[in-house]
Amino acid sequence: MQITASMVKELRERTGSGMMECKKALQETEGDIDVAIENMRKSGLAKADKKAGRIAAEGRVAIEISEDGKSAAILEANCETDFVSGGDDFMSFVSEIAKAALKAKPENVEALVELPFGDSGETVEKTRQTMVSKIGENIQVRRFEILETSSGAFGSYAHGTRMSVLVEMENGNDELIKDIAMHIAASNPACVTEAEVPADTLEKEKEILRAQALESGKPADIVEKMLTGRIKKYLAEITLVGQAFVKDPDKTVGTLLSDAGATVTRFVRYEVGEGIEKKEENFADEVMAQVGAS
């Protein structure tokens, strides 16, 4: 029987096991998922089963930067409760995976979880399975990104353990990179400059703003002038360089960078549980409160 990708996906979701383990289990049972799960339970994955279907919206974000500052990794791993995410075992687990990602630079999560986990002699995936059985919660390595630079340098800002920002900057310094990373954490820009805004996103926004302007009943030429102004405001709100700097709202981030002779090439902002059904918490407001107190 042919083992399809959808069958492997279903077994992974039900057991939390790795892709290769699931494929092998399905091959051994000729595609019978229920028997595969039973066999996997017998081999020590009993506690992992069913827990993989529970929402793992807590967790940690970890960042690792190479000694020369020319490469960096940002990674999110999830669990079910903040009690587990704050524990030493989970903290060490996430940090070690981020180090493995930075060292090996795998193409995707599937490749990442097959890497060696430190000096344990086990893979990341096997270690994850062991932690699931030991702790009794669904634990998942959700996503990561590897950035490399030849002319810039990396810096970061962490808001606790649930939100981190990685910034690549040219001609900057550690203090400026950290300030920009903190700003990104608080203001959540979509991209660095207007040139990076997707054309379809901009066109959709123009349609919405044009419709709003037409409601005013003003002549077409006035409507177009209104549209130009509103698009300019929209772009300032969603781009890093257009936003007012959180520590000094009288100047934009673009002005701050220009005055320093620095350029932000790119950034990555991870917040734990983004896109996962969970209790709503506004970490951007928390960061803004910290900025105001500093």
N, C-alpha and C positions, 0 to 999 in steps of 0.2 A: 504493500500500500504506500502511496506517495504521501510523505509528511509535508504539509503545506505550512507556509509562514503564519497563516492565521491560526493553525492548530498549535504551533509553538508559542505564539503570542498568548493564546488562551491559557495554556498550561503555565506560562510564566506569571500571568496575572493571578492565577489561582494558587500558585505555590511560592512565588517570589524567588524562584530558582533561576540560574543562569540559562542563557539561550542554548548553549551546547548541552547542558545537562538535560534540558527539556527535550531537545531534539533526540538525544540518545534514548531517553525514557520512552518516547513515542515510537521510536524505531523498534525497541524491544517488545512493545505491546501492540505493534502493528496499528498504531494510531488510536488505540483505546485510551482516551484521556483519563477516565475514572480509574482504570487499572494502573495507569502510569502514576497517578497521584498516590494510590495505595502503595505501590512499590517504592515510591520516593519517601513516603512516610516511614516505611519499614527500614529504609536506609539512613534515617536520622533527620528527616525534614518534617516530621509530624507537626511541630510547633509552627513551622513556617507556613503550612497550609492554612487557608482561610484568612490568616492575618494579612496576606498580600492583598486582599480585597478591601481592607480597611483604609480609611483616608490617612495618609501620612503627610500632614501639612505643617508639622513642626520640623525643626532641624537646625542646621547651621550652614553658613557660607564661609568658606575658607579661601584665602589667597596665599599663594606662594610666589615669590619673586626670586629669580636667580641671583647669585652673588654679584655678577657683573651688571645686573639691572637690565639686561637685554631681552629677557624672556620672562613670562609670568603666566600663572594659571589661576583661574577663579572657578570654584566648584561648589555645588549645592548638594547636600545629602539630607534626606528626610527621615523622620520618625513620627510617632503618633502623639507624643506628649512633650511638653517643655521640661518635664522632670528628667526624661531620658536625654533630651538634647543638651541639657546643662551638665550631664554627668561626665566624669573624666574619661570613661571608656568610649563614649560616643565622640567626644571632642578629639581624642587621640585618633580614633578611626577616620574621621573626616580629614584631619590634618595629614595623616599618612597617605591617604588617597590623593590629596592635592599634590603632595610631593611626588608621588608615582606618576601623576599626570604630567607634571612639569618635566620630569626626567625623560619619560618615554614618548610624550607627545602623541598619544593615540588619536585615531581619527574620530572615534565615537564612543559612547558609553559602553557598548557591547565589547569593544576592544579594551577599554579601560578596566572593566571588571575582571578581565582575564589576566591582568598584569600581576606580578608578584606583590604581595603585601608586606613591605618592609623586609625583615630578615626572618619572617615566620616560616617560610617554606610553603605557605599557602597562597592562593590567589586572593584578590580582592573579593571576588564573588564567594568563595568558600568561607572567608572570614566574615562576610556579611551574613551568610546563612547561619554560621555559628552564633553570631550576635543575636539574630532573630530568635534562635532557640533558647539562648541564655536569658535575654531580656524580656522576651514575650511580646515584642511589638514589631509591627511591619517597619522595616528599614529599607530604604531605597537610595541608590546613587542616581540622582535625577538628571543633572546636566553639568557641563563644564565648558570652558573656553580656554584656548592657549593663544597667547599673543606674543609676537616676536618683533623686535625693532633693530634697526641698524644704526639709526642716527638719533633716536630719542632715548627716553628713560621712563621707567614705570614707577608709579607711586599708588598709594591706596588710602582709603578711609573705611573704617568699620564702625557701624552703629550697633554696638553690642555684638551679638553673634548672628543676628537675623538679617542684617543688610550689610553688604559690602560693595564698594565701588573701586574699580581698577581703572587707572588713567594712564594713557601714554602721552608724554609731553616732550616737545623739543625746546631746548634753550631755557628750561625752567629750573627750579630748585625744589628741594624737598618740601619746604613750607608752602610754596605756591601750589605744588601738585596736591598736597593734602587739603588746602583750602578749596581748590576746584573740585576735588573728590567729595568733600563735605557738601559743597553747593549742589552737586549732582544728586547726592543722597536726598537732600531736602527738596529740590525743585523738579527732579525727574524729567530732564529734557529728553526729547525723542532722538535727537542727533546733535552733532556739533555745529554744523552750518546749514544755511538754506539750501545749498547745493545737494545736500544729502536727503532732503525731504522727497519721498517718492512722488513721481508725477501724478499718479492716480489719486494719492492722498490729497495732494494740493488741489487737483481738479474737483474732487468731491467737496472739499471745503469751500471752494469758489462757488459751486452750485448752491450750497446751503446759504452762504453769505449773500449771493446775488438775489436769491429768493426773498431773503429777509429785507434786503434793501428795496426791492420792488414793492414790498408791502407798504412802503412809505408813500407811494403814489407820486414820487418825484420823477422828473424827466429822465430819459435814458442816459444822457451825458452826466447828469448829477449822480445817478445810480452807479455809473462806472467809476466816478471819483470816490464815492463812498466805498465801493468794493476794493479799490486800490488801497485805501487807508486801513480797511479792516483786514485785508490779507497781510499787510505789513505788520499789524499788531499780532495777528495769529502766528506768523513766522517768528516774531520776537519772543512769543510765549513758549514755543516748542523747541527752539534751538538754544543750545548752550551759550553761544556767543551773543545771542540777542536778549537773554534773560538778565534782569537786574541781579547783581551779585548779592547773595544773602547777608554778607557781613557789611556791605556798603551799598544800599539800594540806589544811591545817587549815581552809580556807574554800572555799566553793563559788564558781564564777564568778558566780552570781546574787548572792551576798553582796558580792563584790568590786564588781560594777556598782552595787548598791544603795548601798553606802558612798560611791561616787563620784557618785551621782546620775545615772548614765548608763544608757542602754538600747541593747542591740544589736537593730537592726531585722531584719537578715538578713545572711547571709554566703554566699559561694561558695568552695568548696575544690576546686581542680583538681590532680590528680596525673597526670603524664605516663603515658600508656598504660593508664589505668584501663579495665578491661573488654577490653583487647586481650591476646591470648595473648603472654606474654613471660616472661622470667626473673623469678622472684619476688624482690623487694627490699622491705624494710620501712623506709620512710622515716619512719614515725611513730616508730620506735625511734631513728632518727638524730636527729630533732628533740628527743626526750626526753633524749638524751645531751647535746645542746647546752645544753638548759635546765639540766641538772644541773651543767654546767661553768660556767654564767654566774653 
